[in-house]
């Protein structure tokens, strides 16, 4: 998470963009590049939110079907979720959309692995002429060096080096990760190492921490969001596991971690000044709310009001990952409501 007290930055909206679903790694807790795991991911979310997801999204889906026809809506939905629906970023179209929105954006690129997009670095250069980016990468791409040498660190708010320890060891890529991490750090980028707190790592946490600290890297663990041995996480972490992992930027108490993901009835800025984007460029309020915000290659339009989260479980609580925009959204809405009552 960005510390705005330490950085003189300001932006109006955030797009969390799954820019590619391909990845060179095959982590057991990730659905990238594996359709069977993607189905499992939707099952996990569905088992927690099934009734609410149907009630909230079915009406909008039916409305779209009546307006456009069932098969066009089906094709649009399939294209939105299909890996590599767009193999390159249409940079001129993207910049036109951002300019037309008349906002300063933070765009977070994730995947899969963003560096699988052929013109990814060119897109980052174009975006950061006026906007900011953050990046989630496993730091194994040979393009990391080019990125580090050509990008201005001042416009790259954060690089999250996704540290998949077991998989990097299996693929013999751990040293490459470390080399690229140190390279970016020396270039002045705000780079961090975040590992998923997979339960079978619990016994070796301190050994891994020491190993990376000796190489100049501090690890932060983030909660697993999914199933492990038939248990649903993060709610199944024991107090001992939470103490061992620490959970980096997240609150350290068990109660606070639960509150981060279980948000039913709480205010949320999904769709107001934050949204998620799929590889096709299609944007919507969040991963669970299917309300369209447009497409980053044509037009983006945000909602006018905050919402109350209708779901028992949220896999990616956007207001937790960017508290700066959530506080700003709450303040703006309070001012709007006060103006209406005057």
RAQUI-V789593 format. One record per residue. SS is DSSP state (helix for helix, strand for strand, loop for the rest). PSI is psi as a letter, one per 30 degrees, with the letter a starting at -180 (NA if undefined). D_CENTER is the distance of its C-alpha to the mean C-alpha in whole Angstrom. Layout:
# RAQUI-V789593
ss->{SS,SS}
psi->{PSI,PSI}
d_center->{D_CENTER,D_CENTER}
This chain:
# RAQUI-V789593
ss->{loop,loop,loop,loop,loop,loop,loop,loop,loop,loop,loop,loop,strand,strand,strand,strand,strand,strand,loop,loop,loop,loop,loop,loop,loop,loop,loop,loop,loop,loop,loop,loop,loop,loop,helix,helix,helix,helix,helix,helix,helix,helix,helix,helix,helix,helix,helix,helix,helix,helix,helix,helix,helix,helix,helix,helix,helix,helix,helix,helix,helix,helix,helix,helix,helix,helix,helix,helix,loop,helix,helix,helix,helix,helix,helix,helix,helix,helix,helix,helix,helix,loop,loop,loop,loop,loop,loop,loop,loop,loop,helix,helix,helix,helix,helix,helix,helix,helix,helix,helix,helix,loop,loop,loop,strand,strand,strand,strand,strand,strand,loop,loop,loop,helix,helix,helix,loop,loop,loop,helix,helix,helix,helix,helix,helix,helix,helix,loop,loop,loop,loop,strand,strand,strand,strand,strand,strand,loop,loop,loop,loop,loop,loop,helix,helix,helix,helix,helix,helix,helix,loop,loop,helix,helix,helix,strand,strand,strand,strand,strand,strand,strand,loop,loop,helix,helix,helix,helix,helix,helix,loop,loop,loop,helix,helix,helix,helix,helix,helix,helix,helix,helix,helix,helix,helix,helix,loop,loop,loop,loop,strand,strand,strand,strand,strand,strand,loop,loop,helix,helix,helix,helix,helix,helix,helix,helix,helix,helix,helix,helix,helix,helix,helix,loop,loop,loop,loop,loop,strand,strand,strand,strand,loop,loop,loop,strand,strand,strand,loop,loop,strand,strand,strand,loop,loop,loop,loop,loop,helix,helix,helix,helix,helix,helix,helix,loop,loop,loop,loop,loop,loop,loop,loop,helix,helix,helix,helix,helix,helix,helix,helix,loop,loop,loop,loop,loop,strand,strand,loop,strand,loop,loop,loop,strand,strand,strand,strand,loop,loop,loop,loop,strand,strand,strand,loop,loop,loop,loop,loop,loop,loop,strand,strand,strand,strand,loop,loop,loop,strand,strand,loop,loop,loop,loop,loop,loop,strand,strand,loop,loop,loop,loop,loop,loop,loop,loop,loop,helix,helix,helix,helix,loop,helix,helix,helix,helix,helix,helix,helix,helix,helix,helix,helix,helix,helix,helix,helix,helix,helix,helix,helix,loop}
psi->{k,k,j,f,f,f,k,i,l,k,l,f,l,k,k,j,j,i,f,k,f,k,k,f,l,i,k,f,g,k,f,k,g,j,e,e,e,e,e,e,e,e,e,e,e,e,f,f,g,e,e,e,e,e,e,e,f,e,e,e,e,e,e,e,e,e,e,f,k,e,e,e,e,e,e,e,e,e,e,e,f,k,k,h,f,j,f,l,k,j,e,e,e,e,e,e,e,e,e,f,f,h,l,k,k,k,k,k,k,a,b,a,j,e,f,f,k,e,h,e,e,e,e,e,e,e,e,g,e,f,a,l,l,l,k,j,l,g,h,f,k,f,f,e,e,e,e,e,f,f,k,j,f,f,g,j,e,k,j,j,j,j,j,i,e,e,e,e,e,e,g,h,g,e,e,e,e,e,e,e,e,e,e,e,e,f,f,g,k,i,k,l,j,k,k,k,i,k,e,g,f,e,f,g,e,e,e,e,e,e,e,e,e,f,g,g,k,k,k,k,k,k,k,k,j,a,k,j,h,g,k,k,k,f,f,g,k,l,e,e,e,e,e,e,e,e,h,c,f,l,k,f,l,e,e,e,e,e,f,e,f,j,g,k,f,l,k,k,g,k,f,e,g,l,l,k,k,l,f,f,f,k,k,l,e,a,f,e,j,g,k,k,g,b,k,f,g,d,k,k,j,l,l,f,l,l,l,k,k,f,k,e,k,k,f,i,j,e,f,e,f,i,f,e,e,e,e,e,e,e,e,e,e,e,e,e,e,e,e,f,f,NA}
d_center->{11,14,17,19,22,22,21,23,20,19,17,17,14,10,9,5,7,7,10,12,13,15,15,18,18,18,17,18,15,13,14,13,17,18,19,21,18,16,19,19,15,16,20,18,16,19,22,20,20,22,25,22,20,23,25,22,21,25,26,24,24,28,28,27,29,32,31,30,31,30,30,28,25,25,25,22,20,20,20,16,15,17,16,17,19,19,19,20,18,21,21,24,22,19,21,23,21,19,23,24,21,23,20,18,15,12,10,7,7,6,8,11,12,12,16,17,17,20,20,17,19,21,18,17,20,21,18,19,22,21,18,15,12,10,9,8,11,14,16,19,19,23,21,20,23,23,20,21,25,24,21,22,20,21,18,15,14,13,12,11,13,12,15,16,20,22,20,21,24,25,24,26,23,23,25,24,20,23,24,21,20,23,24,21,22,25,24,23,19,17,16,15,15,13,14,14,17,18,22,24,23,24,28,27,24,27,28,25,24,28,27,24,26,29,27,26,22,21,19,16,16,13,14,14,13,15,19,21,25,25,23,20,18,17,20,22,22,25,26,27,24,22,25,24,21,20,17,16,15,15,18,21,23,22,23,20,18,19,19,15,14,17,17,20,22,20,19,16,15,13,15,17,15,11,10,8,10,11,13,16,15,15,13,13,13,10,10,13,15,16,18,18,17,18,17,16,19,22,21,18,20,18,20,23,22,20,20,20,18,20,18,20,16,13,10,7,10,8,12,11,8,10,14,16,15,15,19,20,19,21,24,24,24,27,29,29,30,33,34,35,37,39}
